[in-house]
Amino acid sequence: MDDIVRYIGRSSLSLSEAMQRIEQNSCGILFLTDDDGVLTGCITDGDVRRYLLAGGSMSATVFEAANKRPRKAMSLEEAKALYHRKNYVMIPVVNRCGIIIDIYNGEEGELYKKKKKALHLPVVINAGGKGTRLDPYTRVLPKPLIPVGDFPIIELIMKEYQSYGCDEFHIIVNYKRDLIKAYFHDSGEEYRITWHDEERPLGTGGGLRLLRGKLESTFFFVNCDSLLTANYESMLRFHRENGNVVTMACAYMNMDIPYGVVEMGENGLITNIREKPLMSFLTNTGIYIAEPEIIEDIQDGEAIGFPDIIKREKDRGKKVAVFPVSESEWMDMGQLPELEKMRSRLYGN
């Protein structure tokens, strides 16, 4: 039972607490029980995403967002048959009272992984920044070439998109761009890259103007310090079904505040005190799906951040939306401590 406890939580947990448990077990699922240990439901990253997109609150109980009819088995043999019949992550085994006594996750602990669908979209990578948060490394190497294990970050990003059949890359470069180009020239790997040179810094969005007339389809746009391992197929489907011009991938984060938080009203009156609360919020990962029409709205030589472009499109009445992803699906290397975390998560050391 000690091995399966990390996959089980009470139905009374808050959604934020359940998300933390999902992050900790690294399998994207938590089975829910009542006070007597009886299986009442399960919650996955996808359930959380659908709940939030439908207007749900991060402060809700996990049971509000849960699947209340989870697939279960009465024996290990039945669990194996169910597991291999369809794309399940785990199958709980329950006794006659409905209490979880085992969990099956595949032969020898290997989780079944669904084959990724080929999307064949162009990928635009903004690789022109100086990477000042990674100083002093970036005094020698441009941020895209800083190694994370066996590969530089830009190549890890490209390989992730290639796993979805996306092999047309447009890379916007400025700072130390000759080094970036030389790396790919000498790497021995074959990539379909079109280079776009910024002559002066244009922010995280202005460089897109260099691609005017060169993109005719929906495209991925990514900053060169973020790696996302979420389901891009689901993100693209959401983008198209809702008719968005921009869809922003946002990670739902949970942060323990180590202080008492005081809320103040008029004349300094205390309205609430929360001791060391858990704060939940969505943060921009710097990864987007966009339509080429937004490029036409950027002026020649305009220096602008991509979030400002999104706000401008919204103000013009166009649809922009958030696609929530799990914190565990997002890796950021914008700062040195985060760079080490990314290396550890990718290579396990």
C-alpha positions as CSV (number, residue, x, y, z in Angstrom):
1,M,0.0,0.0,0.0
2,D,2.9,2.4,0.6
3,D,3.6,2.4,-3.1
4,I,0.1,3.4,-4.1
5,V,-0.6,6.0,-1.4
6,R,0.9,8.8,-3.6
7,Y,-1.7,8.2,-6.2
8,I,-4.7,8.5,-3.8
9,G,-6.2,11.6,-2.2
10,R,-9.4,12.6,-0.3
11,S,-12.3,14.0,-2.3
12,S,-12.3,16.9,0.2
13,L,-8.9,18.2,-1.0
14,S,-8.9,21.6,-2.7
15,L,-8.2,21.6,-6.4
16,S,-4.9,23.3,-5.7
17,E,-3.9,20.6,-3.2
18,A,-4.8,17.9,-5.6
19,M,-2.8,19.5,-8.3
20,Q,0.2,19.5,-6.0
21,R,-0.3,15.8,-5.4
22,I,-0.5,15.1,-9.2
23,E,2.8,17.0,-9.6
24,Q,4.4,14.9,-6.9
25,N,3.5,11.5,-8.3
26,S,4.5,12.6,-11.8
27,C,1.8,10.4,-13.5
28,G,-0.8,13.0,-14.2
29,I,-3.6,11.4,-12.1
30,L,-5.0,11.2,-8.6
31,F,-7.6,8.7,-7.4
32,L,-10.1,10.2,-4.9
33,T,-11.7,8.4,-1.9
34,D,-14.1,9.3,0.8
35,D,-13.3,9.2,4.5
36,D,-13.7,5.4,4.5
37,G,-11.2,4.9,1.7
38,V,-13.9,4.1,-0.9
39,L,-13.1,5.1,-4.5
40,T,-15.3,8.1,-5.5
41,G,-13.6,9.5,-8.5
42,C,-10.3,10.5,-10.2
43,I,-8.7,13.7,-11.4
44,T,-6.2,14.2,-14.3
45,D,-4.4,17.1,-15.8
46,G,-7.0,17.1,-18.6
47,D,-9.9,17.2,-16.1
48,V,-8.4,20.2,-14.4
49,R,-7.9,21.9,-17.8
50,R,-11.5,21.3,-18.8
51,Y,-12.8,22.5,-15.5
52,L,-10.9,25.7,-15.6
53,L,-11.8,26.4,-19.2
54,A,-15.4,26.0,-18.3
55,G,-15.0,28.8,-15.7
56,G,-14.2,26.7,-12.7
57,S,-12.3,28.2,-9.8
58,M,-8.9,27.1,-8.4
59,S,-10.3,27.4,-4.9
60,A,-13.0,24.7,-5.5
61,T,-12.8,21.2,-4.1
62,V,-11.2,18.7,-6.3
63,F,-14.4,16.6,-6.5
64,E,-16.1,19.4,-8.4
65,A,-13.7,18.9,-11.3
66,A,-13.3,15.1,-11.0
67,N,-14.4,12.3,-13.1
68,K,-17.0,10.7,-10.8
69,R,-17.2,7.4,-12.7
70,P,-13.6,6.3,-12.9
71,R,-12.7,3.0,-14.6
72,K,-11.9,0.4,-12.0
73,A,-11.3,-3.4,-11.7
74,M,-12.0,-6.1,-9.2
75,S,-8.9,-8.0,-9.8
76,L,-5.4,-7.5,-11.2
77,E,-6.2,-9.7,-14.2
78,E,-9.2,-7.5,-15.0
79,A,-7.1,-4.4,-14.6
80,K,-4.5,-5.7,-17.1
81,A,-7.2,-6.4,-19.6
82,L,-8.8,-3.0,-19.2
83,Y,-5.4,-1.2,-19.3
84,H,-4.3,-2.7,-22.6
85,R,-7.7,-2.4,-24.3
86,K,-7.5,1.4,-24.3
87,N,-5.2,4.3,-23.6
88,Y,-5.5,4.3,-19.8
89,V,-2.8,5.7,-17.5
90,M,-3.6,3.6,-14.5
91,I,-6.4,1.2,-13.4
92,P,-7.3,1.0,-9.7
93,V,-8.1,-2.4,-8.3
94,V,-10.8,-2.3,-5.6
95,N,-12.2,-4.9,-3.2
96,R,-15.9,-5.6,-2.7
97,C,-16.3,-2.5,-0.5
98,G,-14.9,-0.3,-3.2
99,I,-11.6,0.4,-1.3
100,I,-8.5,0.6,-3.5
101,I,-6.1,-2.3,-2.8
102,D,-3.8,-2.0,-5.8
103,I,-3.1,0.1,-8.9
104,Y,-2.0,-1.3,-12.3
105,N,0.1,1.0,-14.5
106,G,1.4,-1.4,-17.2
107,E,3.8,-4.3,-17.5
108,E,6.9,-3.7,-15.3
109,G,5.7,-0.2,-14.4
110,E,6.0,1.1,-17.9
111,L,3.3,3.5,-18.7
112,Y,1.6,3.2,-22.1
113,K,2.4,6.3,-24.2
114,K,0.1,7.4,-26.9
115,K,1.7,8.0,-30.3
116,K,1.8,11.7,-31.1
117,K,-0.3,13.0,-34.0
118,A,1.6,14.7,-36.8
119,L,0.5,18.4,-36.9
120,H,2.8,19.7,-39.6
121,L,2.7,23.4,-38.5
122,P,5.5,25.9,-38.9
123,V,7.4,26.8,-35.7
124,V,8.6,30.3,-35.1
125,I,11.3,30.6,-32.4
126,N,12.2,34.0,-30.9
127,A,16.0,33.6,-30.3
128,G,17.1,37.2,-30.5
129,G,17.3,38.2,-26.8
130,K,20.4,38.8,-24.8
131,G,19.4,36.4,-21.9
132,T,20.5,38.9,-19.2
133,R,18.9,36.7,-16.5
134,L,21.5,34.0,-17.3
135,D,24.5,36.3,-17.0
136,P,27.4,35.6,-17.0
137,Y,26.8,32.5,-19.2
138,T,25.3,34.6,-21.9
139,R,28.4,36.8,-22.1
140,V,30.1,33.9,-23.8
141,L,27.1,32.0,-25.4
142,P,23.8,33.3,-26.6
143,K,20.9,31.9,-24.5
144,P,19.7,29.5,-27.2
145,L,23.0,27.6,-27.2
146,I,23.4,27.2,-23.5
147,P,23.5,23.4,-23.0
148,V,20.9,21.5,-21.0
149,G,22.4,18.1,-20.8
150,D,23.4,16.8,-24.2
151,F,21.8,19.5,-26.3
152,P,21.4,23.3,-26.2
153,I,17.9,24.6,-25.3
154,I,17.0,25.6,-28.8
155,E,17.6,22.1,-30.1
156,L,15.6,20.5,-27.3
157,I,12.7,22.8,-28.3
158,M,13.0,21.9,-31.9
159,K,13.1,18.1,-31.2
160,E,9.9,18.4,-29.2
161,Y,8.1,20.0,-32.1
162,Q,9.6,17.4,-34.5
163,S,8.0,14.7,-32.5
164,Y,4.7,16.2,-33.7
165,G,5.8,16.3,-37.3
166,C,6.6,20.0,-37.2
167,D,9.9,20.4,-39.1
168,E,9.6,23.9,-40.7
169,F,11.5,26.3,-38.4
170,H,11.7,30.1,-38.6
171,I,14.2,31.4,-36.1
172,I,14.4,35.1,-35.3
173,V,18.0,36.0,-34.3
174,N,19.9,39.1,-33.2
175,Y,22.4,38.8,-30.3
176,K,25.4,36.6,-31.2
177,R,23.4,35.3,-34.2
178,D,26.5,34.2,-36.1
179,L,27.3,31.7,-33.3
180,I,23.7,30.3,-33.4
181,K,23.9,29.9,-37.2
182,A,27.4,28.3,-37.0
183,Y,26.2,25.8,-34.5
184,F,23.5,24.5,-36.8
185,H,25.8,24.6,-39.8
186,D,28.3,22.4,-37.9
187,S,26.0,20.2,-35.8
188,G,25.6,17.5,-38.5
189,E,21.8,17.5,-37.9
190,E,19.5,18.3,-40.8
191,Y,16.9,21.0,-39.9
192,R,14.7,23.0,-42.2
193,I,15.6,26.5,-40.9
194,T,14.8,29.9,-42.3
195,W,16.7,32.7,-40.5
196,H,15.3,36.1,-39.8
197,D,17.8,38.7,-38.7
198,E,16.8,41.6,-36.4
199,E,19.0,44.6,-37.0
200,R,18.0,46.1,-33.7
201,P,16.1,44.6,-30.7
202,L,12.3,44.4,-31.4
203,G,11.1,42.8,-28.2
204,T,9.4,39.4,-27.8
205,G,6.9,40.2,-30.5
206,G,8.2,42.8,-32.9
207,G,10.5,40.4,-34.8
208,L,7.4,38.6,-36.2
209,R,7.1,41.4,-38.7
210,L,10.1,39.9,-40.4
211,L,7.9,37.0,-41.4
212,R,5.3,39.0,-43.2
213,G,4.1,37.1,-46.3
214,K,6.1,34.0,-45.4
215,L,3.5,32.2,-43.3
216,E,0.2,31.1,-44.7
217,S,-1.1,28.8,-41.9
218,T,-1.5,28.6,-38.2
219,F,1.9,28.5,-36.5
220,F,3.6,27.8,-33.1
221,F,5.4,30.8,-31.6
222,V,7.8,30.1,-28.7
223,N,10.4,32.0,-26.7
224,C,13.7,30.3,-26.6
225,D,13.8,29.6,-22.9
226,S,10.7,27.4,-22.5
227,L,10.1,23.8,-23.1
228,L,6.6,22.4,-23.0
229,T,5.8,18.7,-23.0
230,A,2.0,19.2,-23.0
231,N,-0.4,17.7,-25.6
232,Y,0.0,20.1,-28.6
233,E,-2.7,18.2,-30.5
234,S,-5.2,19.1,-27.8
235,M,-3.9,22.7,-27.7
236,L,-4.3,23.1,-31.5
237,R,-7.8,21.5,-31.4
238,F,-8.8,24.0,-28.7
239,H,-7.4,26.9,-30.7
240,R,-9.2,26.0,-33.9
241,E,-12.6,25.0,-32.3
242,N,-12.7,28.4,-30.6
243,G,-11.6,30.4,-33.6
244,N,-8.8,32.1,-31.7
245,V,-6.2,34.3,-33.3
246,V,-3.8,33.6,-30.4
247,T,-3.9,30.8,-27.8
248,M,-1.5,31.2,-24.9
249,A,-0.2,28.2,-23.0
250,C,-0.4,29.0,-19.3
251,A,0.8,26.8,-16.5
252,Y,-1.3,26.6,-13.4
253,M,1.1,27.1,-10.5
254,N,0.8,26.6,-6.8
255,M,3.0,28.5,-4.3
256,D,3.2,28.2,-0.6
257,I,3.5,31.7,0.9
258,P,5.7,31.4,4.0
259,Y,4.0,34.4,5.7
260,G,0.6,35.3,7.1
261,V,-1.3,37.2,4.5
262,V,-3.5,40.1,5.7
263,E,-6.3,41.6,3.7
264,M,-7.2,45.2,4.5
265,G,-10.3,47.2,4.0
266,E,-11.3,50.9,4.4
267,N,-9.5,52.8,7.2
268,G,-7.0,50.0,7.6
269,L,-9.6,47.5,9.0
270,I,-8.5,43.9,8.7
271,T,-11.0,42.0,6.6
272,N,-9.2,38.6,6.6
273,I,-6.1,36.9,7.8
274,R,-4.7,33.7,6.1
275,E,-1.8,32.0,7.7
276,K,0.8,30.7,5.2
277,P,-1.8,30.3,2.4
278,L,-1.4,28.3,-0.8
279,M,-1.6,30.7,-3.7
280,S,-2.8,29.4,-7.1
281,F,-2.4,31.3,-10.4
282,L,-1.8,30.9,-14.1
283,T,1.5,32.1,-15.6
284,N,2.4,32.7,-19.2
285,T,4.9,30.0,-20.5
286,G,5.9,32.1,-23.5
287,I,4.5,29.4,-25.9
288,Y,1.6,30.2,-28.3
289,I,-0.4,29.1,-31.3
290,A,-1.2,32.0,-33.6
291,E,-2.7,32.9,-36.9
292,P,-0.6,34.7,-39.6
293,E,-3.1,37.7,-39.7
294,I,-1.5,39.0,-36.5
295,I,1.7,39.6,-38.3
296,E,0.0,42.1,-40.6
297,D,-1.0,44.2,-37.5
298,I,2.7,44.7,-36.5
299,Q,4.3,47.9,-37.8
300,D,7.7,47.8,-39.6
301,G,10.4,48.2,-37.0
302,E,8.0,48.3,-34.1
303,A,9.5,47.1,-30.8
304,I,6.8,45.4,-28.9
305,G,6.3,42.4,-26.5
306,F,4.1,39.6,-27.6
307,P,1.8,40.0,-24.6
308,D,1.2,43.6,-25.8
309,I,0.3,42.2,-29.3
310,I,-2.2,39.9,-27.6
311,K,-3.8,42.7,-25.7
312,R,-4.0,44.8,-28.9
313,E,-5.7,41.9,-30.8
314,K,-8.1,41.5,-27.9
315,D,-8.9,45.3,-28.0
316,R,-9.7,44.9,-31.7
317,G,-12.3,42.4,-30.9
318,K,-10.4,39.3,-31.9
319,K,-10.5,36.1,-29.9
320,V,-7.4,35.4,-27.7
321,A,-7.5,32.6,-25.1
322,V,-5.6,30.6,-22.5
323,F,-4.9,26.9,-22.7
324,P,-4.0,25.7,-19.2
325,V,-1.3,23.2,-18.8
326,S,0.2,21.4,-15.7
327,E,3.2,22.9,-14.0
328,S,5.0,19.6,-14.5
329,E,4.6,20.0,-18.3
330,W,6.5,23.3,-18.4
331,M,10.2,23.8,-18.0
332,D,11.7,27.3,-18.0
333,M,15.4,28.1,-18.2
334,G,15.2,31.9,-17.9
335,Q,17.1,31.9,-14.6
336,L,20.1,29.9,-13.4
337,P,18.2,27.9,-10.6
338,E,15.5,27.0,-13.2
339,L,18.1,25.9,-15.7
340,E,19.4,23.4,-13.1
341,K,15.8,22.2,-12.5
342,M,15.3,21.7,-16.2
343,R,18.5,19.7,-16.5
344,S,17.5,17.5,-13.5
345,R,13.9,16.8,-14.9
346,L,15.2,15.9,-18.3
347,Y,18.1,13.7,-17.3
348,G,17.3,12.7,-13.7
349,N,20.5,13.8,-12.1
